[in-house]
Amino acid sequence: MSKSISINIKFFLITFLLLVARGCDFYSTSLWFFDNPSGEQNLLYRVAGFGWTGLILSNSILVALIIYCFYYYTFKYSVDQLSTMPKGLTDYISKRYFNQAGLFYQVFYKTPKNKNTFLGHIGYVLIRVAIFGSLLATIHNLGQYYNLPAYNTFRELVGRPLYVIYGLIGASFVCFQYLLWNKEFQSAKLYFDSVNPNTK
């Protein structure tokens, strides 16, 4: 199988998983939304007052943006080689995002100067986080709607399962982001080791 075919299959498979996961989330939400919408935790409903149609429209736009970013990562994004060997992971990310070392801390509050890298990374991370978060939301909704004993026990143990879900979603974002950063960093190290074998 050629590399291009493999990439195409991976893109469509992950995109399909996203659509299925979002569909499961919407289906499980619809089971009780119309009878008791006050239980809906979506901020667009609770804060902005979006109804069911508004939620579908806004989520469709969000999913489309996520797929576009993933498309960019899969087919347009490329990793530019740095001119000097990074000292470590944070040094590498600082150079990739801000074109100089020592600025890794700005990742947490500032938009990177290298927009291509930022968009590519967002494309890789967000679709995976969206799939994971949608599956967690589906489990939560079905557990509540069908009053599953196992889920009731879980709720009694944690008190507020939504806090656990949000925590897991946040942790998944950090995890996927780190995995991508480290993957590219290790590739950069291999590149510099190959061109400068005496630096090993």
N, C-alpha and C positions, 0 to 999 in steps of 0.2 A: 504494500500500500504506500503510495507516495505521500510525502509530507504535507502537501497542499490538501489532499483528500482527507488526511487525518485531522488537519486543522479545521476543515469545513465540518466534519462529523462532530468534533468536539464542540464547535460553536453552536451548531444546531441542537446537540444533545443538552448542553447546559441551558440554552435558551428555552428549550422545551420543558426542562425541569423547573425553570422559573415560572413559566406560564401555568404549569400544573400546580405548583406550590401556591401561587397566587389564587388560582381557581379554587383550590381546597380551602384556602383562608376565607374567600368570599362565600363559598357554599356553607361552611361551618358557621360563619357570622350570620348569614341569612336565616338560619334555622330558628334563631330567637330574636333577631333584630327587629322585625316588624311587630312582635308581641311585646317586647320590652327593650326599646332602643336606649333606655337610660343606662343599660349595662355596657354599651359600646364605649371602648376606651380610646378609640382613634381620636387624635387631637383635632383633626379636621371636623369631626362631629361635635366634640365636647367644647372646643374653643370657637371655631369658625361657624358652627351651626350647619354644616353640610348635611343634607339628607342622603338617602340611598343613591339617588342619581348623581349627586355631587361627589359622593365617595367613589362611585364607579368611574366617573370622568377623571377625577383627580388622580386616582390610582392608575388608570390607563395611561395618563400622561407620564406619571412617574415611572411606570414599567417601560414605556417607550424610551425614555431618557436613559434608563439603566441598560436596556438592550443596545442603544446607540453607543454608549460608552464602552460596553463589552465588545461591540463590533469594532470600535476604534482600537481597542487593546489587541484584539485577535488579528486584524488584517492591516492596520495602519501603523501601530506603535512599533518602534524599534529602540533598542538600548544603545545609546551612543557611548563609545568607549571614552573613558576619562584620559586626560593627558598624563596624569601622575597616579601612582598607586595609592589608594586610600589607606589610611592607618587602621581603620576599623569600620564597623557597620555604620555608626552614626556619622563618621567622616564621609563615607561614601554617599549616604542619603543627603547630607548637607550639600555636597558638590553636585549631586544630580538635581536637587530641587532648587538650590540657590546659587549654583555655579561657583561656590567657594566653601572652604572648610570652616568649621566653628559656628555654624548657624543652625545646627540640628534642632535646637530648642524652639526655633521659629516654626517648625512643622506643626506645632500644637495651636498656633493662633494666627498664622500668616499664610496667605496664598503663595505657593511657590512661584518663582520667576519662570521656571521651565514648565510652561503650561502643557506641553506635549507629554512629558513624563507624568505630570499630575493627572491628566485626563486618562492616560493609559492605566495608571495604578488604580484610579477610581473605578475604571471599567472592570478590572480584574476583581477588585474587592467587593464592590457593591452588589453585584449579581449573586455572589456566593452568600453574602450576609442576608440578602433579600430572600433567597431560597431557605436558608436556615431559619430566619425569623418567621417566615410564613408557615413553615412546618410546625414550629413551636406554637404559633397562634392557633393553628388548626387543632393541635392536640389539646390546648387550653379550652377552645370553644366546644369541642366534642365532649371533653371531660365534664364540662359544666352542664351542657345540654342534656346529655344522657345520664348525668348523675352517677358517673362511674366510681365504684368504691375505691379503686386504687388512686384515682385522682383526688377524691375526697380526703383520703389519708395524706396524700401529698400536700393538699391545701392546709390541713390541720398542722402539719409539721412546719411548713414555711410561713404560714400566716397570710402573706400576701404574694400569691404565685406570680402576679404581674411584675413585681419587683425582681423576682428570680428570672423571669423571661427577659426583661429589659437588660438585666445584668449579663445574661448569657449572650444576648444579641451584641451588646457592647464588647464582651470578651471575644466573640467571633470576629468582630471588626479588627480588633487588635491582633488576633491570631493570624488572620488571612493577610493583613498588611505586613506583619513581621515575616511571614513565610515568603511573600513576594520580594520584600526588601533583601532578605537573606539569600534567596535564590539568585538575584541579580548581583549581589555583592560577591558571592562565591564564584560566579561566572567571571566577574571582573578580576578576582584574584588569580583564577586560572589563566586568564588572558595575560596578565602581567608576569606570571610565572613562566609562561611559554616564551615571551619575548625577552625576558630578563631572567634566565634560569639561575644566575648567580645570586639573585635576591632571596631565594628560598631559605 
